[in-house]
């Protein structure tokens, strides 16, 4: 793919991705072209630059401390690590993207969590219209089209509420801009961005981060529990980095945790959060190992084979 990257740099227009991305107005699923380059520029310069990531450091530290306190208070009873890590990832992303947690309290009891789970299931579903457009009406018979319409409408209403809250003139302005603040500022400054662009970017962030982050953390802990010797080595490295007056590891100490970084990399190698990369589509004819690949051919690459 390194050799033929430009030949397969676009994305196919699929039923679920088009619906959730507001007809490919996001970053992940937009076809290769001028619009994609412009959105990529906004991401690099405004949304995910080093300064912006540092501005969210206090959010990450606060939420991690809350999770550690929760574990400490439950030390005498079993804990659901998957639930804790999912809540952690969601709270960090919600605060960074939208300025506050949704909902306040137990994330897994909230409607937003249920909507995201349903959206993820719909993303991975088989749509007849993607492969046989002439009989795409069969998706309505299976109920899949109805589920997709209902879920996307409810998520749209949720994102609309978030945008209205950010546009409220009586809203207390935070010290640091969140992602919605940045996108609305760009819109006000004359950018082509609309509300649908903001919603599409939010969908990208939540679909890409929440469950994948949680799954990686859970698998890392599972592998360390299976290998006590390796867990002890990781613990010793963390304790050495947290010695002194701090008593905890901060983001500035991560450069010292080389073994822990290796644990994360090996976890991602053994247990990829997703089996396949996002589908690609060829934009021109190419020849690979004697096979002719025609334009508009869809290509799916295994994470292990990539």
Secondary structure, DSSP 4 states (H G I P E B T S, - for coil): --TTTGGG-B----HHHHHHTTTT-SSSSSPSSHHHHHHHHHIIIIISSHHHHHHTHHHHHHHHHHHHHHHHHTTTS---HHHHHHHHHHHHHHHHHHSS-SSSS-GGGSHHHHHHHHHHHHHTS--HHHH-GGGTTHHHHTTHHHHHHHHHHHHHHHHHHHHHHHH-TTSPPPSS--HHHHHHHHHHTT-S--HHHHHHHHHHHHHHHHHHHHHHHHHHHHHHHH-HHHHHHHHHHHHHHTTTTT-S--GGGGGG-HHHHHHHHHHHHHS-SSSBPPPEE-SS-EEETTEEE-TT-EE--BTTT-
